[in-house]
């Protein structure tokens, strides 16, 4: 498995809900942002995927909330692709507080690569698999 892609950020005031901590929906937004940043870092942003004829759509998201996060805290987001199949990918996320390394959330998204014109599942191109450090041989890809 390739090393997780990671970065840090400070929780903005706009992320805080009526309970005084980060809103649950914000964690999903941060996961989506992490996936985009990771894809950009390996040269496979949305435009590049479209050049390969497809795009990613989410099939499911799962988030487990461990501890709350608050305005001004510095958090570290980590994400990696756990499995890459013929048509699908499972991406994992881990969010920790930098100060004490407390685990804030974990999550996963199942992504499906779809044909950009028909929006039907499409085989993940070898170039995309290689960019994320996974096998390029389609016969070795798991479904």
KAPE-V998972 format. One record per residue. RES is the residue in three letters. PHI is phi in radians with two decimals (999 if undefined). OMEGA is omega as a letter, one per 20 degrees, with the letter a starting at -180 (999 if undefined). D_CENTER is the distance of its C-alpha to the mean C-alpha in Angstrom with 1 decimal. Layout:
# KAPE-V998972
res-><RES RES>
phi-><PHI PHI>
omega-><OMEGA OMEGA>
d_center-><D_CENTER D_CENTER>
This chain:
# KAPE-V998972
res-><UNK UNK UNK UNK UNK UNK UNK UNK UNK UNK UNK UNK UNK UNK UNK UNK UNK UNK UNK UNK UNK UNK UNK UNK UNK UNK UNK UNK UNK UNK UNK UNK UNK UNK UNK UNK UNK UNK UNK UNK UNK UNK UNK UNK UNK UNK UNK UNK UNK UNK UNK UNK UNK UNK UNK UNK UNK UNK UNK UNK UNK UNK UNK UNK UNK UNK UNK UNK UNK UNK UNK UNK UNK UNK UNK UNK UNK UNK UNK UNK UNK UNK UNK UNK UNK UNK UNK UNK UNK UNK UNK UNK UNK UNK UNK UNK UNK UNK UNK UNK UNK UNK UNK UNK UNK UNK UNK UNK UNK UNK UNK UNK UNK UNK UNK UNK UNK UNK UNK UNK UNK UNK UNK UNK UNK UNK UNK UNK UNK UNK UNK UNK UNK UNK UNK UNK UNK UNK UNK UNK UNK UNK UNK>
phi-><999 -1.12 -1.07 -1.08 -1.44 -2.50 -2.81 -2.01 -2.73 -1.80 -1.13 -1.45 -1.03 -1.15 -1.51 -1.56 -1.78 -1.14 -1.52 1.51 -2.28 -1.06 -1.16 -0.97 -1.13 -1.09 -1.07 -1.12 -1.05 -1.16 -1.11 -1.10 -1.11 -1.10 -1.07 -1.13 -1.09 -1.10 -1.05 -1.08 -1.15 -1.79 1.38 -2.19 -1.23 -1.01 -1.13 -1.18 -1.10 -1.08 -1.11 -1.59 1.62 -2.52 -2.63 -1.67 -2.24 -1.42 -1.65 -2.77 -2.23 -2.42 -2.24 -1.99 -1.56 -1.81 -2.51 -1.34 -2.12 -2.27 -0.92 1.54 -1.26 -1.69 -2.04 -1.97 -1.74 -2.16 -2.54 -2.74 -1.60 -1.39 -2.37 -2.32 -1.75 -1.21 -2.17 -2.21 -2.47 -1.91 -1.90 -1.89 -2.40 -2.47 -2.10 -2.21 -1.51 -1.15 -0.98 -2.13 1.07 -1.16 -1.37 -1.61 -2.57 -2.22 -2.83 -2.65 -2.27 -1.72 -1.86 -2.10 -1.49 -2.16 -1.08 -1.17 -1.67 -1.70 0.92 -2.05 -0.89 -2.38 -1.04 -1.20 -1.07 -0.99 -1.06 -1.24 -1.01 -1.11 -1.03 -1.61 1.33 -1.96 -0.95 -1.61 -1.37 -0.96 -1.22 -1.66 -1.38 -1.54 -1.61>
omega-><r r r r a r r r r a r r a a a a a r r r a r a a a r r r r r r r r r r a r r r a r r a r a a a r r r r r a r r r a r r r r r r a a a r r a r r r r a r r r r r r a r r a r a a r r r r a r a a r a a a a r r a r r r r r r a r r a r a a a a r r a r r a a a r r a a a r r a r a a a r r r r 999>
d_center-><15.0 14.0 13.7 10.5 9.5 10.7 12.5 14.8 15.8 18.6 18.4 20.2 23.0 21.4 18.8 21.7 23.2 26.7 26.4 25.9 22.3 18.8 18.5 16.4 14.9 13.8 11.4 9.6 10.0 8.6 5.3 5.5 7.2 5.1 3.1 6.9 8.4 7.3 8.5 11.4 12.2 13.0 14.8 12.9 12.3 13.2 16.8 16.8 15.2 18.0 20.4 19.7 20.5 17.3 14.1 11.0 11.5 10.1 12.6 11.8 10.0 11.5 11.9 14.7 16.4 18.5 20.0 20.3 19.4 21.9 22.6 23.1 21.2 19.2 15.8 13.6 9.8 8.7 5.7 7.0 7.8 10.5 12.3 12.9 15.8 18.1 16.3 13.2 10.1 8.7 5.4 6.5 6.4 9.9 11.6 15.2 18.2 19.6 23.2 23.5 20.3 20.1 17.1 16.0 13.3 11.3 8.9 7.5 6.8 9.3 9.1 12.6 13.8 16.8 19.8 19.7 23.3 23.7 20.3 21.0 18.9 19.4 19.3 16.5 18.5 19.4 18.5 14.8 15.0 17.0 14.8 12.0 15.0 15.6 19.0 20.4 23.1 22.3 24.7 22.6 19.4 18.9 18.6>
